[in-house]
Structures are given as structure tokens and as C-alpha cells.
Amino acid sequence: MSPFLREPVREGEPVRFSLASPEPLPAGLLAHTRHVFGAVCEKVAERSPEVPGLRTLSLFGVAGSEAAALGPLRGELRGPALALGVDCALTRGKMAERGPRLIVSDVDSTFIRGEAIDMLADAAGSGPRVAAITEAAMNGELDFAEALAERVATLAGLPVDRVESIADRIEPVPGAETLVATAHARGCAVGLVSGGFIEVIGGLARRLGVDHVLANRLETSGGALTGRTEGEIVTRERKAEALRRWSEGGSLPGFRSRGGPSPRERIDLSETVAAGDGANDLSMMEIAGLSVAVCAKPAVLAAADAAVTRPRLDILAAILGWDAA
């Protein structure tokens, strides 16, 4: 759970709980949610964020004299929702009022379809071996840097033009473009952090107007991959560093669009979101104001504040209480 959600809630503090699903929201879940939320929060306002193809509910209120009960409130609201296949998020403070000011997302199987390293490995003829290593690394069974080096070594000799053709075929998950546009309409920046490769995701990030990108870089020689990377590896610690640096208005290798706040404008960590699916994302999720598990491994889902269980990122906009831009 985010350190900000673990802090005691003050009486009068804004609180929001939102639900979203492509299917009709179960009547029993709606009744339960309204009852539990209303028992702890005063002046509850209800609305349905408008996101095409989704059924939504967002409850907003201020913590009453029973503010201390907001700790167990997360479990009482989240548990039944996830059991019924409904995605949800509980937010507080400024994020509950207006949403985050910075969203940082993992890339492979979170922002794009599939794993870029697996696509490259298929082209290099090492697909099955690399897929097995990827799965073990995502589950936290292998050191990420060592696993990455082992996988990249199998790509030696792959022509650069094959890498470029794979990059041209990379597709974002449904709703990713909507999430970026909606975030920018709200004055929120979007960053991508990836244990994959800038050569694969850089073009897509520019097309969608992503503000910041941090990813590994593949070493080349004579028009082919050498089987090594250049520079410092993007580990789980570097992902957390990126979120922190971007929130402080600093920069890391990457680029900006015009959508988010000024690059020198400081953003409190309590107003940041970190989204991911694997063990390599846990460090940034632990320091963000809201952690979101996106089609995640069980350990990541258990640790996260919020959940998106389907491969579509416009659900994240809905559970933040936002209408789609």
C-alpha cells in the first residue's frame, strides 16, 4: 500500500472511491459500496465518469469523525469489487479532489501489447529461451539486470533494420492514447519507464505525446546488435528514481511533449501514480501516491492500492474519477 494511504486520515480530508467495468456494475456491489463509503464519509457526492465502453461509479466525500476507519475501508471496498471482476481505486487528499499530476507507467504488457524483448527474440530465433527467462524475472525469481543481460546476449547479430520493423509494429494497449490525452487535459504529465528498449518504444511514445521516457539502449555495431546494452540498466530502483526525479521537476534521458506540467514544476509524491505488472515495478509503486496493478502478477496485485485487471488503460482514467478527453 502507498505510504500516503497508510498515514492516518484526518477528519475533513477528501476521499474518493471509484469503480469501472465494461460490464454492468452488480447491484449488490453498488449497494455495498454506497453503504460502506457513506458510513465513514460525509457529504457524499456521486457521479459516473464518462469513458466510452465502461460502466462507472465514483463516490466523493470528506472523512467524518470516523476517519480512523478509512484504513480497513480499503479492504472492505476493494475486496468485493475485485471478487466480482470490477476494477477500482481509493484515493485521498488532492488526488481525490482533482486526480494526479504525474502518471508513470511500466511499458511491456502494461502500456504496450506483449514484451518487446520477446518480440526481438522471436526475430533472432531465441524466443522460447528468452520467454522463460522473462517470466521468471517478472515473478521476481531472477535478478533483473542479470536476466536482461542473458536475454540481450541472444540477440547478437540481429540486424538493426529488423529492430526498426518490430518497433513499427508495436501497438499500445487499448485506451492508452485516451489515458494520455485525458491526463494532459487535466494538466497531468505522463512518463514511461521500461526495462525494454528505447529503440522499440521511443517512436510510439512520441506519437502519443508521452512527456518522459526512460528505457534501456541496445548497443550496435556494423548495422547489427552486439548482444549488449549501453549505459546503466533500468532496474526497479531506477524506475523509482525516475518517478522521483520527474516529480521534482528534474530530468533523465527522455523527451517531453507539451501536455503536462512545466518540467521545472515540483509535484508532491502524494500526487503521483505508478502503474505496473511485475516485480520490477514494485519500488516505484511503493513511493507513489497511488500504486496501480495492471493485469499484474499476484504479488503485485496484492501490494497495489488499485487494480486494472483488463488490458485497457482508459479504465485507469475512469477509476481516477476522470471523464475521457
C-alpha positions as CSV (number, residue, x, y, z in Angstrom):
1,M,0.0,0.0,0.0
2,S,1.2,3.5,-0.7
3,P,2.8,5.3,2.3
4,F,0.3,8.1,1.8
5,L,-2.7,5.7,2.2
6,R,-1.1,4.2,5.3
7,E,-0.9,7.6,7.0
8,P,-3.8,8.4,9.4
9,V,-6.7,10.1,7.6
10,R,-7.7,13.5,9.1
11,E,-11.3,14.5,9.7
12,G,-12.4,16.6,6.8
13,E,-9.9,15.1,4.3
14,P,-11.3,14.5,0.8
15,V,-11.7,10.8,-0.1
16,R,-12.8,9.2,-3.4
17,F,-13.7,5.6,-4.4
18,S,-14.3,4.7,-8.0
19,L,-15.5,1.6,-9.8
20,A,-15.3,0.7,-13.5
21,S,-16.1,-2.3,-15.7
22,P,-17.1,-3.0,-19.3
23,E,-20.0,-5.0,-17.9
24,P,-22.9,-3.6,-15.9
25,L,-21.9,-2.9,-12.3
26,P,-23.6,-5.5,-10.0
27,A,-26.5,-4.0,-8.0
28,G,-25.3,-5.7,-4.8
29,L,-21.8,-4.3,-5.2
30,L,-23.2,-0.8,-5.7
31,A,-25.4,-1.1,-2.6
32,H,-22.4,-2.4,-0.5
33,T,-20.1,0.4,-1.8
34,R,-22.5,3.2,-1.1
35,H,-23.2,1.8,2.4
36,V,-19.5,1.3,3.4
37,F,-18.3,4.6,1.9
38,G,-21.3,6.6,3.4
39,A,-20.6,5.2,6.9
40,V,-17.2,6.8,7.0
41,C,-17.5,9.9,4.8
42,E,-19.8,12.9,5.0
43,K,-21.3,15.0,2.2
44,V,-21.0,12.2,-0.3
45,A,-21.4,13.2,-4.0
46,E,-21.9,10.5,-6.7
47,R,-21.2,10.6,-10.4
48,S,-20.4,8.3,-13.3
49,P,-17.2,9.3,-15.1
50,E,-17.9,9.3,-18.9
51,V,-15.5,6.8,-20.6
52,P,-16.8,5.1,-23.7
53,G,-17.5,1.4,-23.3
54,L,-17.3,1.5,-19.5
55,R,-19.9,1.4,-16.7
56,T,-18.6,3.6,-13.8
57,L,-19.3,4.9,-10.4
58,S,-17.3,7.5,-8.4
59,L,-18.1,8.4,-4.8
60,F,-16.5,11.6,-3.4
61,G,-16.8,12.7,0.2
62,V,-14.9,14.1,3.2
63,A,-13.8,11.9,6.1
64,G,-16.1,12.3,9.1
65,S,-15.5,11.8,12.8
66,E,-14.9,8.1,12.0
67,A,-11.9,8.9,9.9
68,A,-9.7,6.2,11.6
69,A,-12.0,3.6,9.9
70,L,-10.6,4.5,6.5
71,G,-7.7,2.0,6.9
72,P,-10.0,-1.1,6.8
73,L,-12.2,0.8,4.4
74,R,-9.8,0.0,1.6
75,G,-10.2,-3.7,2.1
76,E,-14.0,-3.5,2.6
77,L,-14.4,-1.7,-0.7
78,R,-11.7,-3.3,-2.8
79,G,-12.2,-6.9,-1.9
80,P,-15.8,-7.3,-3.1
81,A,-15.1,-5.3,-6.2
82,L,-12.2,-7.4,-7.4
83,A,-14.0,-10.6,-6.4
84,L,-16.7,-9.6,-8.9
85,G,-14.3,-8.5,-11.6
86,V,-14.8,-4.8,-11.2
87,D,-11.7,-2.5,-11.2
88,C,-11.4,0.1,-8.5
89,A,-9.3,2.8,-6.7
90,L,-9.4,4.5,-3.4
91,T,-7.8,8.0,-3.3
92,R,-7.5,10.8,-0.8
93,G,-6.4,14.4,-0.4
94,K,-5.6,16.4,-3.5
95,M,-5.6,13.3,-5.7
96,A,-9.2,12.6,-4.6
97,E,-10.2,16.1,-5.5
98,R,-8.6,16.6,-8.9
99,G,-6.6,13.4,-9.7
100,P,-2.8,13.0,-10.0
101,R,-0.3,15.4,-11.6
102,L,2.1,12.7,-12.8
103,I,1.4,9.2,-14.0
104,V,4.3,6.9,-14.5
105,S,3.7,3.5,-16.2
106,D,5.7,0.4,-17.0
107,V,5.7,-0.4,-20.7
108,D,5.8,-4.1,-21.6
109,S,2.4,-5.8,-21.1
110,T,1.2,-2.6,-19.3
111,F,1.3,0.2,-21.9
112,I,2.0,-1.9,-25.0
113,R,0.8,-5.4,-26.0
114,G,3.3,-8.1,-25.1
115,E,7.0,-8.0,-24.2
116,A,9.4,-6.2,-26.6
117,I,12.3,-8.5,-25.6
118,D,10.2,-11.5,-26.6
119,M,9.4,-9.9,-30.0
120,L,13.1,-9.3,-30.7
121,A,14.0,-12.8,-29.5
122,D,11.5,-14.3,-31.9
123,A,13.1,-12.5,-34.7
124,A,16.6,-13.7,-33.5
125,G,15.4,-17.3,-33.2
126,S,15.8,-17.4,-29.4
127,G,12.1,-16.9,-28.5
128,P,11.3,-19.8,-26.2
129,R,14.5,-19.4,-24.1
130,V,14.0,-15.7,-23.7
131,A,10.3,-16.1,-22.8
132,A,11.1,-18.4,-20.0
133,I,13.7,-16.0,-18.6
134,T,11.3,-13.1,-18.9
135,E,8.6,-15.0,-16.9
136,A,11.0,-15.8,-14.1
137,A,12.3,-12.2,-13.9
138,M,8.7,-10.8,-13.9
139,N,7.9,-13.1,-11.0
140,G,10.9,-11.9,-9.1
141,E,12.7,-15.2,-9.3
142,L,15.8,-13.8,-11.0
143,D,17.9,-10.7,-10.6
144,F,16.5,-8.4,-13.3
145,A,19.9,-7.0,-14.6
146,E,21.4,-10.5,-14.9
147,A,18.2,-11.8,-16.6
148,L,18.3,-8.8,-19.1
149,A,21.9,-9.4,-19.9
150,E,21.3,-13.1,-20.6
151,R,18.3,-12.3,-22.8
152,V,20.0,-9.5,-24.8
153,A,23.0,-11.7,-25.4
154,T,20.7,-14.0,-27.5
155,L,20.0,-11.0,-29.8
156,A,23.6,-10.7,-31.1
157,G,23.7,-10.3,-34.9
158,L,20.0,-9.2,-35.3
159,P,20.0,-6.5,-38.0
160,V,19.1,-3.0,-36.8
161,D,16.5,-2.7,-39.6
162,R,14.7,-5.8,-38.1
163,V,14.6,-4.0,-34.8
164,E,13.1,-0.9,-36.6
165,S,10.4,-3.0,-38.3
166,I,9.4,-4.6,-35.0
167,A,9.2,-1.1,-33.4
168,D,6.9,0.0,-36.3
169,R,4.5,-2.8,-35.3
170,I,4.4,-2.1,-31.6
171,E,0.8,-1.3,-30.5
172,P,-0.3,0.4,-27.3
173,V,-2.9,-1.4,-25.2
174,P,-6.4,-0.2,-25.9
175,G,-7.2,3.1,-24.0
176,A,-3.5,4.1,-23.7
177,E,-4.0,7.0,-26.1
178,T,-7.1,8.0,-24.3
179,L,-5.3,7.9,-20.9
180,V,-2.5,10.2,-22.2
181,A,-4.9,12.7,-23.8
182,T,-7.2,12.7,-20.7
183,A,-4.2,13.2,-18.3
184,H,-2.9,16.1,-20.4
185,A,-6.4,17.7,-20.5
186,R,-6.2,17.7,-16.6
187,G,-2.7,19.1,-16.5
188,C,-1.1,15.8,-15.6
189,A,2.2,14.6,-17.1
190,V,2.7,11.0,-18.3
191,G,6.0,9.1,-18.1
192,L,7.1,5.7,-19.3
193,V,9.8,3.6,-17.6
194,S,10.9,0.4,-19.2
195,G,13.2,-2.5,-18.7
196,G,12.8,-2.8,-22.5
197,F,14.4,-0.6,-25.2
198,I,14.2,2.9,-26.4
199,E,14.6,1.8,-29.9
200,V,11.3,-0.1,-29.7
201,I,9.1,2.2,-27.7
202,G,10.5,5.7,-28.5
203,G,8.5,6.3,-31.6
204,L,5.3,5.2,-30.1
205,A,5.8,7.4,-27.1
206,R,6.4,10.4,-29.3
207,R,3.3,9.7,-31.4
208,L,1.1,9.5,-28.3
209,G,2.7,12.7,-26.8
210,V,4.2,11.0,-23.7
211,D,6.1,13.5,-21.6
212,H,9.0,11.4,-20.3
213,V,10.6,8.1,-21.2
214,L,13.4,6.1,-19.6
215,A,14.4,2.8,-21.2
216,N,17.5,0.7,-22.0
217,R,19.5,1.3,-25.1
218,L,20.8,-1.5,-27.4
219,E,24.4,-1.5,-28.5
220,T,25.0,-1.8,-32.2
221,S,28.0,-2.3,-34.5
222,G,28.1,-2.7,-38.2
223,G,24.3,-2.4,-38.6
224,A,23.5,-5.2,-36.1
225,L,23.0,-5.7,-32.4
226,T,26.1,-6.8,-30.4
227,G,24.1,-8.6,-27.7
228,R,24.9,-5.9,-25.1
229,T,23.2,-2.8,-23.8
230,E,24.7,0.7,-23.5
231,G,24.7,2.7,-20.2
232,E,23.0,2.0,-16.9
233,I,20.4,-0.7,-16.8
234,V,16.8,0.3,-16.0
235,T,16.3,-1.7,-12.8
236,R,13.4,-1.4,-10.3
237,E,15.5,1.1,-8.4
238,R,16.0,3.3,-11.5
239,K,12.3,3.2,-12.2
240,A,11.7,4.6,-8.7
241,E,14.4,7.2,-9.3
242,A,12.7,8.3,-12.5
243,L,9.4,8.8,-10.8
244,R,11.0,10.8,-8.0
245,R,13.2,12.9,-10.4
246,W,10.3,13.7,-12.7
247,S,8.1,14.7,-9.8
248,E,10.9,17.1,-8.6
249,G,10.9,18.8,-12.0
250,G,14.2,17.1,-12.9
251,S,15.0,15.1,-16.0
252,L,16.5,11.8,-17.1
253,P,17.3,10.7,-20.6
254,G,14.0,11.1,-22.5
255,F,11.9,13.7,-24.1
256,R,8.8,15.9,-23.4
257,S,5.6,16.8,-25.2
258,R,3.5,19.9,-24.4
259,G,0.9,18.1,-22.5
260,G,2.0,18.0,-18.8
261,P,3.2,20.5,-16.2
262,S,6.3,22.5,-16.7
263,P,9.5,20.3,-16.4
264,R,10.6,22.5,-13.5
265,E,7.4,22.4,-11.6
266,R,7.6,20.3,-8.5
267,I,4.9,17.7,-7.9
268,D,4.4,16.1,-4.5
269,L,4.8,12.4,-4.5
270,S,1.3,12.1,-3.0
271,E,0.0,13.4,-6.3
272,T,1.8,10.7,-8.4
273,V,0.6,7.4,-9.8
274,A,2.8,4.4,-10.6
275,A,1.3,1.6,-12.7
276,G,2.9,-1.8,-13.5
277,D,2.5,-5.5,-13.6
278,G,5.7,-7.1,-12.4
279,A,8.2,-7.3,-9.5
280,N,10.4,-4.8,-11.4
281,D,7.8,-2.1,-10.8
282,L,7.4,-2.5,-7.0
283,S,9.9,0.1,-5.9
284,M,8.3,2.9,-7.8
285,M,4.8,1.7,-6.8
286,E,6.0,1.8,-3.1
287,I,6.8,5.6,-3.2
288,A,3.9,6.8,-5.4
289,G,0.8,8.4,-4.0
290,L,-1.3,5.6,-5.7
291,S,0.0,2.3,-7.0
292,V,-2.0,0.6,-9.7
293,A,-1.6,-3.1,-10.7
294,V,-2.3,-3.5,-14.4
295,C,-3.0,-7.1,-15.4
296,A,-0.4,-7.9,-12.8
297,K,1.3,-10.8,-11.2
298,P,-0.5,-12.0,-7.9
299,A,2.2,-10.5,-5.7
300,V,1.9,-7.1,-7.4
301,L,-1.9,-7.1,-7.3
302,A,-1.7,-7.9,-3.5
303,A,0.7,-5.0,-2.9
304,A,-1.1,-2.4,-5.1
305,D,-3.6,0.2,-3.9
306,A,-5.7,0.0,-7.1
307,A,-6.3,-2.6,-9.8
308,V,-6.9,-2.6,-13.6
309,T,-7.5,-6.2,-14.4
310,R,-8.2,-5.8,-18.1
311,P,-5.7,-4.8,-20.9
312,R,-7.2,-1.3,-21.4
313,L,-5.8,1.8,-19.8
314,D,-8.8,4.1,-20.2
315,I,-10.0,2.2,-17.1
316,L,-7.3,4.0,-15.1
317,A,-8.8,7.3,-16.2
318,A,-12.2,6.1,-15.0
319,I,-11.1,4.9,-11.6
320,L,-9.3,8.3,-11.0
321,G,-12.8,9.9,-11.5
322,W,-12.0,11.4,-14.8
323,D,-14.2,11.8,-17.9
324,A,-12.3,10.7,-21.1
325,A,-10.9,13.6,-23.1
